[in-house]
Amino acid sequence: MQVRGTNVQKRAHERLSPRSTIQAVNSLDGRALGVLVNISSSGFMLLSEEEHPVPGSIHQLQLLDLGNHALDISLGATCLWQEEASASNSYWSGFQIIDISDSNQEQLQSYLKTLKI
């Protein structure tokens, strides 16, 4: 389906917007990768200030809620795409979750339920 020249894709899982600031942190070096824009059970989108990560790259991340601490999970994710945002030095990146423990998956599902309320 085309809408104003943009591709609209039907997602398998609904993407939800966090209610507080969720930071994606590289588990290996502690460096912040970006801030969550939306999340689902299978992936998420980040807004970053640097031109990273590179599409195809794999990351071990910790998703941390800097506000009310509603989320603190570790997962593995691959960057599927990246594009420059309209704000200078800002980049959108889409990720697919490729590795997550059962306990972190349960916490993610509980968190997603709170976003639907």
N, C-alpha and C positions, 0 to 999 in steps of 0.2 A: 504494500500500500504506500502511495506517495502522498505526502502532505507538504505543500510549499517547497518542493524540491528536496526534501529530506526523507530519508528512508525511515519508516516506522516499523520496528520489528516487534513481533509478539514474543514476550519473554516467557520462559517456562515458570519462573518464580517472580512474584511481584517485588519490585524494588521499593524500599521504604526509606524515608528521610529521617536521620537521627534527630532527636530533640535537643541534644547537647553536643558539644564538640568531642568527636571521636578521632583520636590521632592514630595513624598507622606508623608504627615504629619498627625499624629493622632490628630483629632479635639478635643479630650477630654483632652489630656495632653500636646499637642504641640510637642511631640517627633517625630523626623523624622523616618519614617519606612524604606525608601529606595528611590532609584532613578528609574524613569520609563525607561524601555528598549523599550517597544512598547505598543501601545494602540489601541483600536477599540471602537466602540459605545457600546459594551457589556462587555468589560473587558480590562485587562492590565497585563503586567509582570513587576515585580520589581527586582532590584538587591539590596540586603541588606548586611550590614556588620555584622549583628547579626543573630542568628538562630531563627528568628521570622519572620513573624507570623506563627502560627500553622495551618495546613490544617483544615478547618471546622470553623475557628474563623471568627467572623464578626467584621468589623471595620468601624468607621465613619471617613472619610479621607478628607483632602483638598489636591488637586493637584495644586501645585504652580510652575510656570515657573520662575526660578531664573535668567534667562538671560534677555529676552526681554519682560517678563510679558504678554505673549500671552495667558496664561491659568491661571485661578484661580477659581477652581470649588470645590464644596463640594458634596460628594456622600457617599453612603453606599456600602460596598463591602465585599464579603466573599472570604477567601483564599481557593482555590481549591487544590493547591499542593505546595510543596516546595522541593528543592533539593540543595545539595551543589554544588557550582560553582568550576571551576578548580583553581581559585585564593584562597589563604588561607583566612579563615574567611569571605567568600562571599557566598551568597545564592540567588538562583533564586526563585521567588514566583509568582504563577499565580492567578489572581483574577477575579471574575465575579462581575460586577456592579449589585447590587440588589435594590438600591434606589437612585434616582436622581430627583431633581425638574425639572419642565419644562424649567425654565430659564437656569439652569445649563446644561440640555440636549442640549438646543439650542447652548449654548456656546461651548460645546464639539463637536457638529456637525460642527460648523463653524471652530473650531480649526483643526478637522480632514480634512476638505476640504483644508486648507492651506498646510497640509502635503502631499497632493496628487499632488500639483502643481510642 
